[in-house]
Structures are given as C-alpha cells and as structure tokens.
Amino acid sequence: MSGKTASAGTSPQPEQKKEKGRFRKELKTNKVLFIMLIPATLYFFVNNYLPIVGIYFAFTKFNFSGGLFGSPFCGMENFRFLWESGKLTMLTVNTICYNIAFILCGNVLQIVCAILLSRIGGKYFRKITQSVMFLPYFVSYVILNVIVYNLFNYDVGFLNGVIRSIGGAPFDAYNTPGVWPVLMVIFYLWKQVGYGTVIYLATITSIDPELYEAAEIDGATVFQQIRYITVPLLLPTFITLLLFSLGSIMKGQFDLFYQVVGNNGVLYSVTDIMDTFVYRSLKQDFDVGMSTAAGLYQSVFGFIVIMVTNTLIKRSHPEQALF
C-alpha cells in the first residue's frame, strides 16, 4: 500500500515535466511571436495592473506629506460620506440609465443601418452613405459642444432664432433639465452609430450569399430573409458587443457630458454621472480618497454586472459567453 501511495504521489511529476517541455518547445518555435507580445504585456502591466495599488487611496484620508502609504487610514469613511451625501444614488441611476439607453438604442440603430446599407443596390451610393454616417465619429466633443451651444443658446442660438422669426417665445434649453436626457442620447447616437454600423456591416458581408439565394428560391421576401437569416446571424456579434459594453456600464461618456454640459449646476440632477463627479472632486477639493472610492465602486459594480450577464448568457448561448 505504501508503495502504491508513494507512486500515486509522484505520478504528476512526469506530467509537469511534459508541460514544461512543451512550453519550452513552443517558446523556441515561436520566439518571435513571444517577443512581439512583450510591448503589449508591458503596456497592460504598467497601465492596467500597476495602478491597482492605488485602490488603497479609497481607504485613506490622503495628504501630500504622507503620500500613498503614509496618509491616515480611514477605513470605509469615504464610502460612508459618499453614501450619506445623497449623491451616490443619483449618480448611479443617471450613469446606468444613460448607458442602458446608449447600449440599446445604439445597437438597435446600428443593426438597422447596417441592414439598410447592405440592401442598397448602388455601390457608390452605399460607400458615400457609409462615409457620411461614419464621419461624426471623428468629430471632437469640443466641436460637438460648439455645435450644441450654437443650436440651443438662448440669445443667439439657431433654434431660438427660428422660433423668434415665427413669433414664438424662445426656449431656454440650458435651464430646462427635462429635455437633456433625450438630447444626450441623440448626441451620443449621432457620434457613435456610424462606427457601430461598420462592425455589424462587416458581419453581414461575411454571411454566405447562398443562404439568401436559397431563401429567395423558396419564396422568402426581403423582410423574411432579414428576420430568419440576417438577424439570427448578427446575434453573436450583438452578444459580444453587449458584454463588452456592460463591463463599463458604470463608466459614462465623460467627454460627452463634460463638454456639452460643462459646469451648469442646473443640469446636474439629470446629467451628472460618476465620471464627472469624480473629476469635479479632484478639480475642486482634490479629494483623492473620495474620488478613488467612487472609482472603486464603479469597477466593482461593473464586475458584478459582467459576471451576472455572462452567467445568464452562458445558460442560453454558451458558445457566445466570454468565459
């Protein structure tokens, strides 16, 4: 029995040696590829993993004389203050609701545009249309702010100029919070739809044309082909993009909100998100501890959402799950 036990205890060693030998062989065979991985590995280590140490800021009352590990430890005080300030609920609701609207409206509109572009007969017209749709993606958010300001400014804005010309009362958009959730979604879609359309269009062009030919021979209409061929084959791309988007559901479009809304306190109740709050905390009070606490809350919340979503998708579409 003791001999069997000893042999059983030493049996994994040959397997370990085999794995090491296999890795060395792989390393020797593809050494150029492994060398090419070094810059990417260093990039992610320096920019994504090394800063994780800064999480400790969330549990300190940071001061410059003490630095990271010399600042007084305050435990959950930053989180408690964030919660008791009454802003956490508002920031969470705003950030999540905006991101859900961005994800759902964006993906639906991108799929529709991609399908329409794939069905356009004229080659040059399709290319021109695609280019025009893609162009806003390259427009800076600073330029977008200029466009929005010139549209909705109370005194000299284009919209109020038209309203005054027909005898109406001017509309004070920058003092009317209720319209901004819709406007922010429209601005986001204007910027991002073209980029997402290209992704879905690439998926559509990779679909085997014989599927459409067979469906047409069987008498399927264009709408039936879209419903039973195009949309089901776009589902894997949609799920993948959805999972990537949900991972950052607590990280809003900072450039969009900060550039368009700026420091207009009247609109904070409907446009303030976690990212803008963290930025103002650093800019006004330089409260590193509270800002890090808010950022850590974002990351943990996003991690929970992506894990739950991936688990649900794994049950219905296991081949589309991230892991």
C-alpha positions as CSV (number, residue, x, y, z in Angstrom):
1,M,0.0,0.0,0.0
2,S,2.8,2.4,0.9
3,G,4.5,1.7,-2.5
4,K,1.2,2.4,-4.3
5,T,0.8,5.6,-2.2
6,A,4.3,6.8,-3.0
7,S,3.8,6.1,-6.7
8,A,0.5,7.9,-6.7
9,G,2.0,10.9,-5.0
10,T,4.9,11.1,-7.6
11,S,2.7,10.4,-10.7
12,P,2.0,14.1,-11.6
13,Q,5.7,14.9,-11.9
14,P,6.1,13.4,-15.4
15,E,3.1,15.4,-16.5
16,Q,4.6,18.5,-15.1
17,K,7.9,17.9,-16.9
18,K,6.0,17.2,-20.1
19,E,4.1,20.5,-19.8
20,K,7.4,22.4,-19.1
21,G,9.0,20.7,-22.1
22,R,6.0,21.5,-24.3
23,F,6.2,25.2,-23.2
24,R,9.9,25.4,-23.9
25,K,9.4,23.9,-27.3
26,E,6.6,26.3,-28.0
27,L,8.7,29.2,-26.8
28,K,11.6,28.1,-29.0
29,T,9.4,27.5,-32.1
30,N,7.5,30.8,-31.8
31,K,10.1,33.0,-30.1
32,V,9.5,35.9,-32.5
33,L,5.8,36.0,-31.6
34,F,6.5,35.9,-27.9
35,I,9.0,38.8,-28.3
36,M,6.2,40.7,-30.1
37,L,4.0,40.2,-27.1
38,I,6.4,41.9,-24.7
39,P,5.4,45.5,-25.5
40,A,1.7,44.7,-25.1
41,T,2.3,42.9,-21.9
42,L,4.3,45.8,-20.5
43,Y,1.6,48.2,-21.6
44,F,-1.1,46.4,-19.8
45,F,1.0,45.8,-16.7
46,V,2.0,49.5,-16.4
47,N,-1.4,51.0,-17.3
48,N,-3.8,48.4,-16.1
49,Y,-2.3,46.3,-13.3
50,L,0.3,48.5,-11.6
51,P,-2.3,51.3,-10.9
52,I,-4.4,48.7,-8.9
53,V,-2.2,49.6,-5.9
54,G,-3.9,53.0,-5.9
55,I,-7.1,51.3,-4.6
56,Y,-5.7,51.9,-1.2
57,F,-6.4,55.6,-1.7
58,A,-10.1,54.8,-1.2
59,F,-9.5,53.8,2.4
60,T,-7.3,56.8,3.4
61,K,-7.6,60.5,4.1
62,F,-5.0,61.4,1.6
63,N,-2.4,64.1,2.2
64,F,0.6,65.0,0.2
65,S,3.0,64.9,3.1
66,G,2.2,61.3,3.9
67,G,1.8,60.0,0.3
68,L,0.0,56.7,-0.5
69,F,1.0,54.6,2.4
70,G,1.7,57.4,4.9
71,S,-1.8,59.0,4.8
72,P,-4.1,58.3,7.7
73,F,-6.2,55.1,7.3
74,C,-9.9,55.9,7.5
75,G,-11.5,52.6,6.6
76,M,-14.9,52.9,4.9
77,E,-15.2,56.6,5.8
78,N,-15.0,57.8,2.2
79,F,-17.7,55.3,1.1
80,R,-19.9,56.4,4.0
81,F,-19.6,60.0,3.2
82,L,-20.3,59.3,-0.5
83,W,-23.4,57.4,0.5
84,E,-24.6,60.0,3.1
85,S,-24.1,62.9,0.7
86,G,-27.1,61.6,-1.2
87,K,-25.3,61.8,-4.5
88,L,-24.4,58.1,-4.9
89,T,-28.0,57.0,-5.7
90,M,-28.5,59.9,-8.2
91,L,-25.1,59.3,-9.8
92,T,-25.7,55.5,-10.1
93,V,-29.2,55.9,-11.6
94,N,-28.0,58.5,-14.1
95,T,-25.0,56.6,-15.2
96,I,-26.8,53.2,-15.5
97,C,-29.9,54.7,-17.3
98,Y,-27.8,56.7,-19.8
99,N,-25.6,53.6,-20.5
100,I,-28.6,51.3,-21.0
101,A,-30.1,53.9,-23.4
102,F,-26.8,54.2,-25.2
103,I,-26.4,50.4,-25.5
104,L,-29.9,49.5,-26.5
105,C,-30.7,52.5,-28.8
106,G,-27.2,52.4,-30.2
107,N,-27.1,48.7,-31.1
108,V,-30.7,48.6,-32.5
109,L,-30.0,51.7,-34.7
110,Q,-26.6,50.3,-35.8
111,I,-28.2,46.9,-36.8
112,V,-30.9,48.7,-38.7
113,C,-28.5,51.0,-40.5
114,A,-26.2,48.0,-41.3
115,I,-29.1,46.0,-42.8
116,L,-30.3,49.0,-44.8
117,L,-26.7,49.7,-46.1
118,S,-26.3,46.0,-47.1
119,R,-29.5,46.2,-49.1
120,I,-28.7,49.4,-51.0
121,G,-28.1,48.4,-54.6
122,G,-25.9,51.3,-55.8
123,K,-22.2,50.6,-54.9
124,Y,-21.1,54.2,-54.9
125,F,-24.2,55.4,-53.1
126,R,-23.6,52.8,-50.4
127,K,-20.0,53.9,-49.9
128,I,-20.9,57.6,-49.8
129,T,-23.7,56.9,-47.3
130,Q,-21.4,54.8,-45.1
131,S,-18.7,57.5,-45.2
132,V,-21.2,60.2,-44.2
133,M,-22.5,58.1,-41.3
134,F,-19.0,57.4,-40.1
135,L,-17.8,61.0,-40.3
136,P,-19.3,62.2,-37.0
137,Y,-17.3,59.6,-35.1
138,F,-14.2,61.7,-35.9
139,V,-15.7,65.0,-34.7
140,S,-14.2,66.1,-31.4
141,Y,-16.5,66.5,-28.4
142,V,-15.2,70.1,-28.2
143,I,-16.6,70.7,-31.7
144,L,-19.9,69.0,-30.7
145,N,-20.1,71.4,-27.7
146,V,-19.7,74.3,-30.1
147,I,-22.5,72.9,-32.4
148,V,-24.9,72.3,-29.4
149,Y,-24.2,75.8,-28.0
150,N,-24.9,77.5,-31.3
151,L,-28.1,75.5,-31.6
152,F,-29.6,76.0,-28.2
153,N,-28.1,79.3,-26.9
154,Y,-30.9,81.4,-25.6
155,D,-29.8,84.7,-27.1
156,V,-28.1,83.8,-30.4
157,G,-28.9,80.1,-30.9
158,F,-30.2,78.9,-34.2
159,L,-33.3,77.2,-32.7
160,N,-34.4,80.3,-30.9
161,G,-33.7,82.4,-33.9
162,V,-36.2,80.3,-35.9
163,I,-38.7,80.4,-33.0
164,R,-38.5,84.2,-32.8
165,S,-38.8,84.6,-36.6
166,I,-42.2,82.9,-36.5
167,G,-43.3,84.9,-33.4
168,G,-42.8,82.3,-30.7
169,A,-41.3,82.5,-27.3
170,P,-37.6,81.5,-27.1
171,F,-36.8,78.2,-25.4
172,D,-34.2,78.3,-22.6
173,A,-32.7,74.8,-23.1
174,Y,-29.8,75.3,-20.6
175,N,-32.3,76.0,-17.8
176,T,-34.7,73.1,-18.7
177,P,-33.2,69.9,-17.3
178,G,-36.1,67.7,-18.5
179,V,-35.0,67.8,-22.2
180,W,-31.4,66.9,-21.7
181,P,-31.7,63.1,-21.2
182,V,-33.2,62.9,-24.7
183,L,-30.7,65.3,-26.1
184,M,-27.7,63.5,-24.7
185,V,-28.9,60.2,-26.2
186,I,-29.3,61.9,-29.5
187,F,-25.9,63.4,-29.4
188,Y,-24.3,60.1,-28.5
189,L,-26.1,58.2,-31.3
190,W,-25.1,60.9,-33.8
191,K,-21.5,60.3,-32.8
192,Q,-21.4,56.5,-32.4
193,V,-23.9,55.0,-34.8
194,G,-21.6,55.1,-37.8
195,Y,-18.8,53.3,-36.0
196,G,-21.0,50.5,-34.8
197,T,-22.7,50.2,-38.2
198,V,-19.4,49.3,-39.7
199,I,-18.9,46.4,-37.3
200,Y,-22.4,45.0,-38.0
201,L,-22.0,45.6,-41.7
202,A,-18.7,43.6,-41.7
203,T,-20.6,40.7,-40.1
204,I,-23.4,40.9,-42.7
205,T,-20.9,40.8,-45.6
206,S,-19.4,37.7,-44.1
207,I,-22.7,35.8,-44.3
208,D,-22.8,33.2,-47.1
209,P,-24.8,34.7,-50.1
210,E,-26.1,31.2,-50.9
211,L,-28.3,31.3,-47.8
212,Y,-30.1,34.3,-49.3
213,E,-30.2,32.7,-52.7
214,A,-31.8,29.6,-51.3
215,A,-34.3,31.6,-49.3
216,E,-35.2,33.6,-52.4
217,I,-35.7,30.4,-54.4
218,D,-38.0,29.2,-51.6
219,G,-40.1,32.3,-52.0
220,A,-38.9,34.3,-48.9
221,T,-39.4,38.0,-49.1
222,V,-36.7,40.5,-48.2
223,F,-38.1,41.0,-44.7
224,Q,-38.3,37.3,-44.1
225,Q,-34.6,36.9,-45.2
226,I,-33.7,39.7,-42.7
227,R,-35.7,38.1,-40.0
228,Y,-34.7,34.4,-40.4
229,I,-31.1,34.8,-41.8
230,T,-29.6,38.2,-41.1
231,V,-30.8,38.9,-37.6
232,P,-30.0,35.4,-36.1
233,L,-26.5,35.5,-37.6
234,L,-26.0,39.0,-36.1
235,L,-26.9,37.8,-32.7
236,P,-23.3,36.5,-31.8
237,T,-21.8,39.9,-32.6
238,F,-24.6,41.7,-30.7
239,I,-24.0,39.5,-27.6
240,T,-20.2,40.1,-27.7
241,L,-20.6,43.9,-28.0
242,L,-23.2,43.8,-25.3
243,L,-20.9,42.0,-22.9
244,F,-18.1,44.5,-23.6
245,S,-20.5,47.4,-23.1
246,L,-22.0,46.1,-19.8
247,G,-18.5,45.8,-18.4
248,S,-18.3,49.6,-18.4
249,I,-21.9,50.3,-17.6
250,M,-20.8,52.5,-14.6
251,K,-18.3,54.4,-16.7
252,G,-20.1,57.1,-18.6
253,Q,-19.1,59.1,-21.6
254,F,-17.1,61.7,-19.7
255,D,-16.1,63.7,-22.8
256,L,-19.7,64.0,-24.0
257,F,-21.2,65.1,-20.6
258,Y,-18.4,67.3,-19.6
259,Q,-18.0,69.1,-22.9
260,V,-21.7,69.5,-23.6
261,V,-23.0,70.3,-20.1
262,G,-19.8,71.7,-18.5
263,N,-20.3,73.3,-15.1
264,N,-24.0,74.1,-15.5
265,G,-25.3,73.2,-12.0
266,V,-28.9,73.5,-13.1
267,L,-28.5,70.3,-15.2
268,Y,-26.6,68.2,-12.7
269,S,-29.7,66.4,-11.5
270,V,-30.2,64.8,-14.9
271,T,-26.7,64.9,-16.5
272,D,-24.3,64.3,-13.6
273,I,-22.6,60.9,-13.9
274,M,-19.9,59.1,-11.9
275,D,-17.1,60.2,-14.1
276,T,-18.0,63.9,-14.0
277,F,-18.4,63.7,-10.2
278,V,-15.0,62.2,-9.7
279,Y,-13.4,64.8,-12.0
280,R,-15.1,67.7,-10.1
281,S,-14.0,66.1,-6.7
282,L,-10.4,66.2,-7.9
283,K,-10.6,69.6,-9.5
284,Q,-12.4,71.5,-6.7
285,D,-11.4,69.8,-3.5
286,F,-8.7,67.4,-4.7
287,D,-10.3,64.8,-2.5
288,V,-8.3,61.8,-3.8
289,G,-9.8,59.4,-1.3
290,M,-13.4,60.1,-2.2
291,S,-12.6,60.1,-5.9
292,T,-10.9,56.7,-5.6
293,A,-13.8,55.3,-3.6
294,A,-16.2,56.4,-6.4
295,G,-13.9,54.8,-9.0
296,L,-13.6,51.6,-7.0
297,Y,-17.4,51.5,-6.6
298,Q,-17.7,51.8,-10.4
299,S,-15.3,48.9,-11.0
300,V,-16.9,46.6,-8.5
301,F,-20.3,47.3,-9.8
302,G,-19.3,46.8,-13.4
303,F,-17.5,43.5,-12.5
304,I,-20.7,42.2,-10.8
305,V,-22.8,43.1,-13.8
306,I,-20.5,41.5,-16.3
307,M,-20.3,38.3,-14.2
308,V,-24.1,38.0,-13.8
309,T,-24.7,38.8,-17.5
310,N,-22.1,36.3,-18.7
311,T,-23.6,33.6,-16.5
312,L,-27.1,34.2,-17.9
313,I,-25.8,34.2,-21.5
314,K,-23.8,31.0,-20.8
315,R,-27.0,29.2,-19.9
316,S,-28.8,30.1,-23.2
317,H,-25.9,30.7,-25.6
318,P,-22.8,29.0,-24.1
319,E,-20.8,29.5,-27.2
320,Q,-21.2,33.2,-27.0
321,A,-20.1,33.7,-23.4
322,L,-16.8,35.4,-22.7
323,F,-15.6,32.6,-20.4
